């Protein structure tokens, strides 16, 4: 069997993986705080006793695009967006810490500040509890303060400060749940330089035009790889006929 089949097969396989990644990005083009991902492929030369004339395609790495997305004003008191670099910390059910750029927060029935999936937002001193019958304000440093709707009007009471972190991008990895974590494990320290805008949400950083162009290019690459497989099959059939006729 012609070894070119394996070369074309690996190219087609990983091209499909890249297509799936691009499709995932397009599906999350309107997801709050989403970070685009990209599979990086490379050719690896096949080492044989004969002349190394062939190469296989391998998935070298998965790259995350950490470019900030556009800020969109919502006016909702629990919505928050990070300006520039940084992350919100979440207290995961298993006791670990995860990070997100999605600041679409709310409060639980018990008054705990949480994200849209019910995961508590990590405060610098633990979970942040919002008292009933209060309005909240968000400071640029992540401080959550409340104002009583009745009684002592205009009396601002800080109830906690959201844990904001800014780990190096090359130390983070995306989990299957979509949240980022430190690749080495553990928790990132508080970053004093991270700033928050209350009443805003950060949009996805996916460039739809670029992703559509990439999808078209990948489709053509996949078609090229399948043509190589078809050509190899045709050559094999022709060679078999020639040998049979002899």
Buried (B, 14 or more C-beta within 10 A) or exposed (E): EBEBBBBBBBBBBBBEBBBEBBEBBBEBBEBBBBBBBBBEBEBEEBEEEEEEEBBBBEBEEEEBBBEBBEBEEBEBBBBBBBBEBBBBBBBBEEEBBBBBBBBBBBBEEEBBBBBEEEBBBBBBEEBBBBEEEBEBBBBEEBBBBBBBEEEEEEEEEEBBBBBBBBBEEEEBEEEEEBBBBBEEEEBBEBBEEBBBBBBBBBBBBBBEEEBEEBBEEBEEBBEEBBEBBEEBEEEEEEEEEEEEEE
